[in-house]
Amino acid sequence: MPAKSKAQQKAAGAALAAKRGEEPKSALKGASKGMYESMSEKQLDELASTKRKGKPEHVAKGH
């Protein structure tokens, strides 16, 4: 599933780095912390690898 916004893609990248042991889990905040706990490495990789070009910075909640 591709990321819907730049913010979602960045949060997935941070969670993926922690999942792989490249960053400490304690450095995660907000959405990235939730993603780390609820998503697999494969799911995070799919979100994090989404191209950012043409994506909005944020998407309104509920969409």
Backbone torsions as a table, in degrees:
resi	resn	phi	psi	omega
1	MET	NA	126.2	-178.9
2	PRO	-78.2	153.5	177.0
3	ALA	-67.1	147.4	-179.7
4	LYS	-94.1	-14.8	-179.5
5	SER	-149.7	165.5	177.7
6	LYS	-64.0	-39.5	-179.3
7	ALA	-62.6	-40.9	179.5
8	GLN	-66.0	-39.5	-180.0
9	GLN	-65.5	-42.1	179.3
10	LYS	-66.4	-41.4	179.2
11	ALA	-63.8	-40.5	178.3
12	ALA	-64.5	-38.4	178.1
13	GLY	-63.0	-41.9	178.7
14	ALA	-65.4	-44.0	179.0
15	ALA	-64.2	-38.9	179.1
16	LEU	-64.5	-42.0	178.4
17	ALA	-61.1	-40.4	178.1
18	ALA	-68.4	-40.1	-179.4
19	LYS	-62.4	-35.7	-179.9
20	ARG	-83.8	-4.4	178.8
21	GLY	84.3	11.3	-179.9
22	GLU	-81.7	-23.3	178.1
23	GLU	-134.0	151.4	178.6
24	PRO	-71.6	141.7	178.4
25	LYS	-59.8	-31.9	-178.4
26	SER	-65.3	-16.4	-179.8
27	ALA	-81.2	-11.5	-177.5
28	LEU	-77.9	144.3	178.2
29	LYS	-138.5	156.9	171.7
30	GLY	53.3	-127.4	-174.6
31	ALA	-61.6	-38.4	-178.5
32	SER	-65.4	-33.7	177.9
33	LYS	-67.1	-42.2	177.6
34	GLY	-65.0	-40.4	178.5
35	MET	-64.1	-41.5	-179.9
36	TYR	-57.2	-43.1	-175.5
37	GLU	-78.6	-28.0	-171.8
38	SER	-109.0	-8.0	-175.6
39	MET	-120.7	151.6	177.2
40	SER	-79.7	166.5	178.4
41	GLU	-61.0	-38.2	179.6
42	LYS	-63.8	-44.6	179.3
43	GLN	-63.0	-43.1	178.9
44	LEU	-63.8	-39.8	179.0
45	ASP	-62.2	-40.9	178.8
46	GLU	-62.8	-43.6	179.1
47	LEU	-68.3	-44.2	-175.9
48	ALA	-68.7	-26.9	-176.9
49	SER	-86.7	0.4	177.7
50	THR	-63.3	137.1	176.5
51	LYS	-68.8	139.4	-178.3
52	ARG	-86.0	-20.0	-176.0
53	LYS	-58.7	128.4	178.5
54	GLY	83.6	-1.1	179.2
55	LYS	-89.6	143.1	174.2
56	PRO	-71.0	158.2	178.4
57	GLU	-63.9	-42.7	178.8
58	HIS	-138.2	157.3	174.7
59	VAL	-119.1	136.5	179.8
60	ALA	-59.2	143.8	178.6
61	LYS	-62.6	144.3	178.9
62	GLY	94.1	0.6	178.5
63	HIS	-108.9	NA	NA
